[in-house]
Amino acid sequence: MPLVAIVLAALAIGFEQFIEWKYGPMGIIAFVALAVGLKARNTLISGIGAVILVMLLAQPG
């Protein structure tokens, strides 16, 4: 179980670093809002984070 947790944490950190590199501070804000909303089971916060991420991903170029 600890190995799985370490691997998942490493993947999450890697994904967060990729988002920050690719989409800047707004990407981190969206990712954090999505993660916090999912953890707290708050659909409003997770929805806002998801919408911002989708808008960032849909940008041309």
N, C-alpha and C positions, 0 to 999 in steps of 0.2 A: 504493500500500500504506500509506504513512503516514497518508493521509486516512481510510482505513478504520479504522485503529487509533485515531485520534483520535475518530472518530464512535462506535466501540464503547466507548471509555473514557468518553466523555460520557454515553452511554446507561447504562453501569454505575453511574456516579456518580449520575445522576439517579434510577435505580431504588433505589440505596442510600439516598438522601435521602428518597425517598417512603416506604420501609419504616421508616426511623427516625421520620419524622413521624407515620405512621399507627400503628405498633406499638411504638414506644419502644425502649429499650435491648435488650429481649429479641429484637426483630426484627433488630437489627443483629448480635447474637451469633449468631442462627440463620443470617443471610445470610453472615456471615464463615465460620462453620463449614461451610456448604454450599460456598462458594467454595474454601476451603482444602482441603476433602476432595476436591472435583473436580480441583483442580490437582495434588494429591499422589496422586491415584488411590487414596484411602483411603475405602473404602465405609462404614466405621463412622462416621467423622466427617461425611461428606456425608449419610449416612442420618439422623444425629442432627439436623443442620441442617435437612434437608428435613421431618422429622417436626415439629420445633418450628415451622417456617413454616406447615405445614398446620394445626397446632393453633391458631396465631394467626389464620390466615385463616378458620378454621371457627367462631370465636367469634361469638356473636350480638351485633349492635349494634356 
